Amino acid sequence: MRKFVFSKIWEKYFKKLSPRDQKNCIQKLQFFKESETFENNIKIVQNLLPATHRLRVWSIRMLVRYHDETTVEILKVGYRRDIYK
């Protein structure tokens, strides 16, 4: 089972999402926490340090950084058009 660490920036941007999108993000994180393999919706990102991967939830992206197999830091969340800026 994975452990999540949320950044303060993540909290700020998460509050700006609609309630429906917040619910979808929470559900996806719960699924990700319990899942052994989650390769369909998580991809490696390049040139976006300190993020190492991104997690897709409909049109929302979450930038994450793996510390080890059990700890994942959620850095930022936002809509696809805004997250990579």
C-alpha positions in Angstrom: 0.0 0.0 0.0 1.3 3.4 -0.9 1.6 6.5 1.3 0.8 9.9 -0.1 2.4 13.2 1.0 0.7 16.3 -0.3 2.4 19.6 -0.9 1.0 23.0 0.1 0.8 24.0 -3.6 -1.3 20.9 -4.2 -3.8 21.9 -1.5 -4.1 25.4 -3.0 -4.8 24.2 -6.6 -7.0 21.3 -5.4 -9.4 23.8 -3.7 -9.8 25.6 -7.0 -11.1 22.5 -8.8 -14.9 21.9 -9.1 -16.4 19.6 -6.4 -16.9 16.9 -9.1 -13.3 17.1 -10.2 -12.2 16.9 -6.5 -14.2 13.8 -6.0 -12.7 12.2 -9.1 -9.2 13.0 -7.9 -9.8 11.5 -4.5 -11.3 8.4 -6.0 -8.3 8.0 -8.4 -5.9 8.4 -5.5 -7.7 5.8 -3.4 -7.5 3.4 -6.4 -3.8 4.2 -6.9 -3.1 3.7 -3.2 -4.6 0.2 -3.2 -3.5 -0.9 -6.7 -0.3 -3.0 -7.3 0.0 -1.9 -10.9 -1.2 1.4 -12.2 0.6 1.8 -15.5 -2.3 2.9 -17.7 -2.8 6.4 -16.2 0.7 7.2 -14.8 3.5 8.3 -17.1 7.1 9.6 -16.8 7.5 13.3 -17.4 10.7 15.0 -18.5 12.0 18.5 -17.8 9.5 19.2 -15.1 11.7 18.7 -12.0 11.1 18.0 -9.2 8.2 15.9 -10.7 9.0 12.5 -12.0 5.6 11.3 -13.1 2.1 12.5 -13.9 -1.2 10.9 -13.0 -4.2 11.4 -15.4 -7.7 11.9 -14.1 -9.9 12.9 -17.1 -8.7 16.4 -18.1 -6.9 16.8 -14.8 -3.2 16.0 -14.2 -1.4 15.5 -11.0 2.4 15.9 -10.9 4.0 13.4 -8.5 7.4 12.5 -7.3 8.3 8.9 -6.2 10.5 8.7 -3.2 10.5 5.0 -3.0 8.1 2.1 -3.7 5.7 3.1 -0.8 5.9 6.9 -0.7 4.6 9.2 -3.3 4.6 13.0 -3.0 1.8 14.8 -4.8 3.3 18.1 -6.0 0.6 19.9 -8.1 -2.8 19.4 -9.6 -4.6 21.2 -12.4 -6.2 21.1 -15.7 -4.2 19.8 -18.6 -4.0 23.2 -20.3 -2.5 24.8 -17.2 -0.4 22.2 -15.4 2.6 22.2 -17.6 3.2 25.9 -17.6 
